[in-house]
Amino acid sequence: MQNIAVIGYGVVGSGTVELFEKNKEEICRKIGRDCGIKYICDLRDFPGDKYESKLVKDFNVILNDDDIEVVAEVVGGVTFAYEYTKKLLARGKSVVTSNKELVATHGAELFEIARQNNCNYLFEASVGGGIPIIRPLNKCLAGNSIEQISGILNGTTNFILTKMIREQMTFEDALKMAQELGYAEADPTADVEGHDACRKICILGSLAYGKQIYPQYVHCSGISRITLDDVEYAENAGYGIKLVGTVKPAGNGRISAIVCPRLVPKSSLLASVDDVYNAISVTGDGVGDVLFYGKGAGKLPTASAVVGDIIDCLKHHDRHIMLDWEDCTDPSYVVPYKQTENSMYVRIKAADADAEDLKPAITELFGKVMYLERNGRPDDELAFITPVMVEAKLDDALAKLSESAEIASKIRLM
């Protein structure tokens, strides 16, 4: 029976078709019946493609075919994909996706449509590519109260930072290499400014705590301002620099969530995650710390998660799988990041950084700080780590310090 369709024949879509067809016999055995891909929907032509006979350009062909039970939406974005997904679910067709932006923005609404029509909306591939994390959170760790989720959730930024740390590449040179290798888009903004990681931590937090966390309520900063000077200070102090997304309970039914560069102690497992690899650390009150590690993107790793969701939907035809969260449009659900506590790495520029009156002034503003050194530290530069403080107070102190010194860099500690 030909009962599957794929919308989008780009990297992930072609990988999904390739992996399914390669392992079709084994997949059908796992499902317990004959299944197959009937349509591949894309507006482009693919002359000579192995699966050219399955290609269609009209979405309605898929929508109106009663044989289609499951559709893999791997288009991306929140315009056409959103409309397609709503229409498919309303017809009782299950949808699986790698579209993190759509899940993070409209997840609660799409889950409700799926529930009402006794079908499923699954999204394992939306976080961590081929790393299994959604099912473990929803099933294996369901008996735990999740105390925190932290992760390196973007392979592009992790590759760039690895090159900066290992090979002393500048940010600009490392980004260019990432683009040449296909790890970064021509417009890398979503990756390097943290938006991609933000969508992923919103999805994980929404699943763990049961309410939709919207990306616009989560503070997000990227790695484009990190320099080799920062890397050297961090290395000398026993830290690596990683872009980390974190979500955890904040008391009174609220949560704290943020995506930002952090100084991560070398003793931490996350500090050893390099190149395009991702890692997600989950802390549960029963299981303790669990680390999920692997390739966070790529054609076949992501396709692996998509095909896994297709199998799950076909196994549960006409049966709704409980994998969802409720909507929450209250901005106060996410605690403002300035109300949270952090320790901060700070690098300043001053005419005479070693002047006798500057360090006492810093102590007066922040309390006891730890000064850092690097080879060839210039006379007009000083770097230090603050004690843990409420971030609003840290910012006030930095604002006062900026009256006599330039704040060249600030990075939170893990």
N, C-alpha and C positions, 0 to 999 in steps of 0.2 A: 504493500500500500504506500502510495506517495502522499505523505501527510505533513510535510515540513516545508516552510518557506524561509528564505533568508532575504532580508531587506538591507542592501548595501553590499557592494562587491569590492570593497577596498581591501586593506591589509587584513583586518579581522574577519571580514566576510569571506574572503577567499580562503583564509586559514580555516574557518569553520567548515566550509564545504570540503576542503582537502582532507581535514582530519576525520570528518564524518564518513566520507566515502572510503577512506583508507581502512577504517575500522568498522565498517558497516555491519559485517557479519557478527562480530562480537557485540556491537551495540544492540542489534536486534535480539540477540540471545539474552542480553541483560534486561531488555524491555519485555521480552516474552511474546513478541509478535513482529511481523514484518513492517518496517518503516523505511521512509526514504525522502529525499529532498525533491520536491516537485517544481518549485520555482526559485529563481534568484532574481530579485528586483533591483534594477539600477538604470538610471537614465542614460548611461554611457553605453557605447557599443564595445564588444570584445570579440572582434572577428578572429576566428580560428581557436577560440578558447575551448578547452576540453569539455566544458559544460555549457557551451553556447546554446544548446537546444533548450535549456531550462530558463534562459534569460527572458525576462519580461520588463517592460517599462511602465506599465500601468498598475499602480498599487491596488486598484479595484479588482483586478483579476484574482489577487490573493484574498482580498476581503470577501468576495462573493463566492469563493470556492468552498463548499461545505466539507470537502475532504481534508482541508488544512486544519490541523489541530494546534500546531505550535509554529510561531513565527520568531525568528531571531532578528531583533532590531539592532543593527550595528552601523547605523548611519551616523550617529552623534548629533550633538546640538539639541536645542529644545523647541525648534519650530516644527518642521515636518515630522520629526520623530514623535513629538508629543501628540500631534493630531492622529498620526497613524496608530500609535499605541492605544489611545482612547477608543478609536473605532474598532480595532481588533478585539480588545477586551470586552467591549459592549456586545460583540457578536459571539462571545464565549470562546474565543481563541486565546490560548495562553501565549504570553510574550516573554521572551528571555532577552536580556540586554547586557551590553558592556558600557552603556551610556551613563557615566557617573553624573554628568551635569543634569540629565533628566531625572534620575533617581533622587538626587539631592534636592532638586527644585520642586518636583511634583510627585514624589513617591507616595505620600499618604493618600492623595487623590486617586492615583492609579491602582493602589492596593484595594481601595474601596470599590472601584469599578470591577476589579477582578473578583472580589468576594461576592458582589451582587450577581455576577454572571457565572459563578461556580467554575472559574478558571484561575490561572496563576500568572503572577508577574514576578519573575525571578531575575536576580542581578548579581550572581556570584562574580562575574567578570568585571564588575564596575569598580572593585577595589582590589588592588594587588595583582591584577592580571591572572596568572595561573596559580597564585597562592590561595589555597583554600582558607577562607576566613569567615565568610558569611554563614555557611552551614555550621561550622564549629561554634560560632557565637550563638546561633539560634537553637542548636541541638546539644552538642557535647558539653557546652559550658552553661546550659540553661539553668542548672541547679545552683549556680553561683550568683552572688551579688557582685557585679563588675565594679571594681574599685578604681580602675584606670585603664585607658587604652592609649598607648603612645606608639608612634610609628614613623619610619622613613617610608613615605608613601609615593615618592616621585623619583623614578630612576634617572631622569634627565639631570635634575639638580644634584643627585647623589654622585653621578658620573663627573659633573663639573667640579664639585667639591673634592672628590677623590684626586682628580688631576691637579688641582691647586695644592693639595696637601702633599701628594707623593712626588709630583714632578715640578712643583713651583711654577705652574702655569698661571698666568693672570686669568681673571674671570672671563675676559673677552676672548682670549685664545682658547680656553677650555670650552666655552660656548660654541665657538666656530668649529672646533673638532667634533663636538656633539652633533652639530647640524650636518657636518660632512658624513658622519657615520650613520645618520638617520635616527639618532636618539632625540633630536630636538627639531621642532618645526621651524619654518622660515620666520614665523612670528612666535618667539618662544615665551611670550608674556605669561600665558597661563601656567607654564612650568616654573620659570625662574622667579615669578612674583608670588608663588604659593597658591594660586587659585585652584589648580588641579588637586593638590594635597588637601586643600580646604574642603572641597566637595567630598573627598573620600573620608575624611575624619567626621564629617557631618553624617554620612551614611552609617559609619560604624557606631557613632554615638546615638543616632536615632534608633538603631536596632538594639543596642545594649540597654537603653534607658526608656524606650517605648514611645517617645514623642519626637516629631519631626524637628530637626535642628536645621534651620535655614542658613545657608552660607553667608547671607548679608548680615547676620547677627554675630558672626565669628570674626575676631580680629585676625588678619592675615598679612604677613610680611614675607618678602622673599630674600634671595641671596645676592642680588645684583650689586649691593654696596659693600660686600665683603672683599677685603683686600688680602694680599699676601702678608702684609704686616700683621693683620689679625690672625691669620693662620699660624704665623711664627710664634706670636705671643701665646696662643692657645697650646700649640705643641710643646713649648717649653714648660708650660704649667701642667702638662699631663692631660690635655683635652683634645678632642677632635671637634670639628664644626660640622653639624648636620642640620638639614631642614627637617623639623620634627612637628608632627601634628599630635595634639594631646586633647583628650576629653575625659572628664571625671565628674563625679557628683560634687556639688558645692554646698550642700545642705539646704534645708527648707524647700525641697522639691525642685531645686534648680541645678544646673550643670555649669561647669567651666569648660570652655573650649578655645583653642588657639592654634594657629600654625605660624611658626617663625623659626629662624635659625637659632641654634642653641650650641653652647659649649657642652659637649658630652664627655664625661670622664672616660679615659681609656679603659677603665675596668668594666664599663658597661658593655653588654653584648651589642647594643646598637652602634657603638663606636667602631666595631669591627666590620660593619656592613659597608661594602665598597662598590664602586662602579655602578652598573645599572640595577643592582639588586635592591629589593625592598625588604623591610622587616617590620613586623607588627607585634608589639609586646602587649599582652593582655594580663591584667592582674585580677584574679577572682578571690573572694574570701575563702573558698574551699580549696581551689587548685593551686593558688599562689601565682607565680609568674610563669607564663607560657609564651614562647616566641614562635611566630610564623615567619618563615624566611624563604625567599626564592626570587625568580625573575618577575618583576612587577609589570612588565609589558612585553610586547613582541607578538608576532603573528600567531605562532602555534601555542605559546603559553596562554594567551588570552582566549584563543579558540578552544583550548582544553576546558576552560571554565564555561564557555558558552555551550559547548556540546554536552557537558555534564548537566547543565540546566535543562537542555532539550530532553535528555533522557529522563530526568526527574518529572518533567511535565507529561511526557508520554506514559510514564509509569502510573501517574496520578490523573489520567484523563477523566474529566467530569468530577473531579474532586479537588477542593480548595486546600492548599497547603498553608498552614498558619506561619507566614513569614511577612510581617508587616509592622507598622507602628501607627499611632494616631497623629492627627494633625495638631499643630500647636503654633499659632500665629502671634503669641505673646512674646514680644522682644525681651521681656524681663526673665524669661526662662533661661537665657544664657547670661550668666553674670558678666558685667562689663570687665574687660581684662585689666583695667586700671585699678579695680578693687581686689585683684589677686596679688599674692606675694611672690616675689622673685628676687634672686640674686643676679646682678648684672655685671658683665664685663664692659668696661668703658675705656676707650682710648681718646686722649685729648691732645690738642696742639696748643702750646703756649710759648711765648717769646723765650722764656727761660723756665723750662719745666722743672728744673732742679732748684728753683729759687726757694729760699728758706721759708717763705710765707705761704707757698702754694700747698704743700702737703698738710700743714695744720688746718688750712681752710677746707681741704677735702675731708679731713677727719671731722671737722665741725659739722659739715653738711651730711656726711654719710655714716659717721661712726668709724669703727676700726675697719680698714680696707686691706686687701692683700695686693701689694705692688708686683707687677710682672716685668720680666726683662726679656730682651732678645738681642741677638748679635748686632752690633752697630746701631744700637738705639740712638736716634738723633737727640741733640740737646733740647729740641723744642717739642719732645713727645713724652707722654707718660701714659701707662696703662695700668689698670687696677681692677680688682673684683670687689664689688660691694657686699656688705652683709645682706641677708634676706630682709626685704622691706616691702610694704604695700607699694605697688607700682606707681600709684599717683604721687606718693611721697618721693619716690625715686625721681620721677619726672620734675617735681618741684625743685629738688636738690640739683638736678642737672641744669635746669633753667637758671638757677643762681650761679652755678659754676660757669655757664656759658657767657656770663658777663665779663669773665677774666680769661677764658680759654675757649678754644673751638672744640666742640664735641665731634670728633672725627668718626667715631663708631661706638655703637652699643649693641651688645648681644646677650640675650638671656642665658642663664645656666640651666642645665637639665636638673 
